[in-house]
Amino acid sequence: MVDIHSHILYGIDDGAQGIEESIELLKQAISVGYTGIVCSSHYYIGRFENENYDKNFDILKQKISEENLAIEIYKGNEFALSPNYMEHRDRIKRINNGRYILVELKNELIYPICKEFFQSLLSQGVIPVLAHIERYPHIKVRELIELYNMGVILQVNLRMAANPVDRIKYLLENRYVGVVATDAHRLGKRDYNVIESLEKLKKTLGEEYFNIVTKINPRKIVNDENIERVKGEEDELKKINGAGSFFNRLWSKLCRG
């Protein structure tokens, strides 16, 4: 498996604080089946701006080699959406220096602004991966589907995917979610002690879709390839309108949420 969303690179943000913690997190990750991890440290303008990122990344990579750990790490950031993006564009790290960029939203941002930003990125050939979509209750399900149809990749955190609320369950069941990642931060706090969540998720999704969101798509993102879009491009609203009154009511409830 490949994890495209982590904060295991020490000394950069609110994730791992020392190289020893980074190494222990990597050992945990290996033990549950990860072979690659993107060090997607926060890029939060005015707070976290990649100070010492490249130096610490190189030191960690060397330490991995010295300890013969069977895992690869890749550069990246989790960019907190800001109107000042263009001023920082050249400093924000896309995933493995490819087309994909991991983006998180600030709660005060309204959907039209988010949509416009993603449209702008896509027009520049940059593919947004929307981080932990479960954290944005102010964005309706139909709006998330609209982003999906635009070409935005929807990412859900592993523990939520294994125990989803209704809106995330709906998006998983209908295969709108392109990637499941850990968002690992620190030992004992969102670390790689996730074997139960992985097993539960595999049982819920089935092996094929589980492999797509934890192995195939994350690997394609790291390799800068087009991901598997397992959901068709049809208008979901049209499909649902003919599915019966109960499902219509459920859909309406989700859209409001």
C-alpha positions in Angstrom: 0.0 0.0 0.0 0.9 3.6 -0.5 -0.1 6.4 1.9 -0.3 9.8 0.1 -1.2 11.8 3.2 1.1 11.8 6.3 2.9 14.1 8.6 5.8 11.8 9.5 8.6 14.0 8.3 10.0 15.3 11.6 10.4 19.0 12.6 8.3 20.6 9.8 4.7 20.9 11.2 2.6 19.4 14.0 3.6 15.8 13.0 6.7 13.9 14.1 9.0 16.0 16.2 12.2 14.1 15.9 13.9 11.7 13.5 13.4 8.8 16.0 9.7 9.4 15.9 9.7 9.4 12.1 11.6 6.1 12.0 9.2 4.5 14.5 6.2 5.6 12.5 7.8 4.2 9.4 8.4 0.8 11.1 4.7 0.8 12.2 3.7 1.5 8.6 5.8 -1.3 7.2 4.3 -3.7 9.8 0.8 -3.1 8.5 1.7 -3.3 4.8 2.8 0.1 3.6 5.6 0.3 1.1 5.5 4.0 0.2 4.6 7.2 2.1 4.2 10.8 0.9 5.6 13.2 3.5 2.8 15.7 3.0 3.7 18.2 5.7 1.3 21.1 6.2 1.9 24.2 4.1 -0.1 26.7 6.0 0.9 30.3 4.9 2.2 32.2 7.9 2.7 29.1 10.0 4.2 26.2 8.2 6.1 27.1 5.0 8.5 24.1 4.5 11.4 25.5 6.6 14.1 22.7 6.7 11.8 20.4 4.6 14.4 19.4 2.0 17.2 19.0 4.6 15.1 16.9 7.0 13.7 14.8 4.1 17.3 14.0 2.9 18.4 13.1 6.4 15.3 10.8 6.9 15.9 9.1 3.5 19.5 8.4 4.5 18.4 7.0 7.8 15.9 4.7 6.1 18.7 3.4 3.9 21.0 2.9 6.9 18.4 0.9 8.7 17.4 -1.1 5.6 13.8 -0.3 6.0 11.7 -1.6 3.1 9.8 1.6 2.4 10.1 4.6 0.1 9.2 8.2 1.0 8.2 10.9 -1.4 7.9 14.7 -1.1 4.7 16.6 -0.9 2.6 19.1 1.0 -0.9 19.4 2.4 -1.7 23.0 1.3 -4.3 24.9 3.3 -6.3 26.7 0.6 -5.5 30.4 0.6 -6.0 33.3 -1.8 -2.3 33.8 -1.7 -1.6 30.5 -3.5 0.1 32.1 -6.5 2.7 33.9 -4.3 3.7 30.5 -2.8 3.0 28.2 -5.8 6.7 27.5 -6.5 7.4 26.6 -2.8 4.5 24.3 -2.3 5.4 20.7 -3.1 3.2 18.7 -5.3 3.2 15.0 -4.7 6.6 13.6 -5.9 7.0 16.7 -8.1 4.1 15.6 -10.3 0.7 17.0 -11.2 -1.1 16.1 -8.0 -1.4 18.5 -5.1 -3.0 17.7 -1.7 -5.3 20.5 -0.6 -7.2 21.0 2.7 -9.9 23.6 3.2 -10.3 26.2 5.9 -13.8 26.0 7.5 -14.6 29.6 6.7 -14.2 29.1 2.9 -17.5 28.8 1.1 -18.0 26.2 -1.7 -18.0 28.6 -4.7 -14.5 29.8 -3.7 -13.3 26.3 -3.3 -14.8 25.3 -6.7 -13.2 28.3 -8.4 -9.8 27.5 -6.9 -10.0 23.9 -8.1 -11.1 24.9 -11.6 -8.1 27.2 -11.7 -5.7 24.4 -10.7 -7.2 22.0 -13.2 -6.9 24.6 -16.0 -3.1 24.8 -15.2 -2.8 21.0 -15.5 -2.6 20.5 -11.7 -4.8 17.9 -10.2 -6.2 18.6 -6.7 -6.6 15.9 -4.1 -9.1 17.1 -1.6 -7.9 15.9 1.8 -10.1 14.3 4.5 -13.4 15.3 2.9 -15.2 14.1 6.1 -14.1 17.3 7.8 -16.2 19.6 5.7 -19.8 19.3 6.8 -20.5 22.7 5.2 -19.9 21.2 1.8 -22.9 19.2 0.6 -22.6 15.7 -0.9 -23.9 17.0 -4.3 -21.1 19.6 -4.2 -18.5 16.9 -3.5 -19.9 14.9 -6.4 -19.6 18.0 -8.6 -16.0 18.4 -7.6 -15.5 14.7 -8.5 -17.0 15.2 -11.9 -14.7 18.2 -12.5 -11.7 16.0 -11.9 -10.9 16.6 -8.2 -9.8 13.4 -6.3 -11.7 12.9 -3.1 -9.6 11.5 -0.2 -11.0 10.1 3.1 -8.9 9.3 6.2 -8.6 5.6 6.9 -10.3 5.6 10.4 -13.3 7.5 9.0 -13.5 5.2 6.0 -13.6 2.2 8.2 -16.3 3.8 10.4 -18.1 6.2 8.1 -20.8 8.7 8.9 -23.8 8.6 6.4 -22.4 11.1 3.9 -19.0 9.4 3.7 -20.6 5.9 3.6 -22.7 7.1 0.6 -19.7 8.4 -1.3 -17.7 5.2 -0.6 -20.6 2.9 -1.6 -21.0 4.8 -4.8 -17.2 4.8 -5.4 -16.7 8.6 -5.5 -13.7 8.3 -3.1 -10.5 7.9 -5.1 -8.0 7.5 -2.2 -8.0 6.4 1.4 -5.0 7.6 3.4 -4.0 7.8 7.1 -3.1 11.4 7.8 -0.7 9.9 10.3 0.9 12.5 12.6 2.5 11.2 15.8 3.0 8.0 17.8 -0.1 7.4 19.8 -1.9 10.2 17.9 -3.1 9.1 14.5 -0.2 6.7 14.0 0.0 3.5 11.9 -1.7 1.3 14.5 -4.4 0.8 11.9 -4.6 -2.9 11.2 -8.1 -3.2 12.5 -9.3 -0.3 10.4 -7.6 -1.8 7.3 -9.2 -5.1 7.8 -12.6 -3.6 8.4 -12.4 -1.4 5.4 -11.4 -4.3 3.2 -14.3 -6.3 4.4 -16.7 -3.4 3.8 -15.5 -2.3 0.4 -14.5 -5.6 -1.1 -11.0 -6.5 -2.2 -11.2 -4.8 -5.6 -12.2 -1.3 -4.5 -10.1 -1.6 -1.4 -7.0 -2.2 -3.6 -8.0 0.7 -5.8 -8.1 3.3 -3.0 -5.2 2.0 -0.9 -2.8 0.6 -3.5 -3.6 1.3 -7.2 -4.6 4.9 -7.1 -2.1 6.1 -4.5 0.7 4.4 -6.5 -0.6 6.1 -9.7 -0.6 9.5 -8.0 3.0 9.0 -6.8 4.0 7.9 -10.3 2.1 10.9 -11.8 -0.3 8.7 -13.8 -4.0 9.0 -14.3 -5.9 7.3 -11.5 -8.7 4.7 -11.8 -12.0 6.5 -11.8 -14.3 3.6 -10.9 -17.4 5.8 -10.8 -19.0 6.6 -14.2 -19.5 10.2 -15.3 -23.3 9.9 -15.4 -25.5 12.5 -13.6 -26.1 10.9 -10.2 -29.1 13.1 -9.6 -30.8 11.7 -12.7 -30.1 8.1 -11.7 -31.4 8.7 -8.2 -34.6 10.4 -9.3 -35.9 7.1 -10.6 -34.8 4.9 -7.7 -37.8 5.2 -5.4 -39.1 7.5 -2.8 -37.1 6.2 0.2 -33.8 6.6 -1.6 -34.8 10.0 -2.8 -35.4 11.1 0.8 -32.1 9.7 1.9 -30.4 11.5 -1.0 -32.1 14.8 0.0 -31.0 14.4 3.6 -27.4 13.8 2.5 -27.4 16.7 0.1 -28.5 19.0 2.9 -25.7 17.6 5.1 
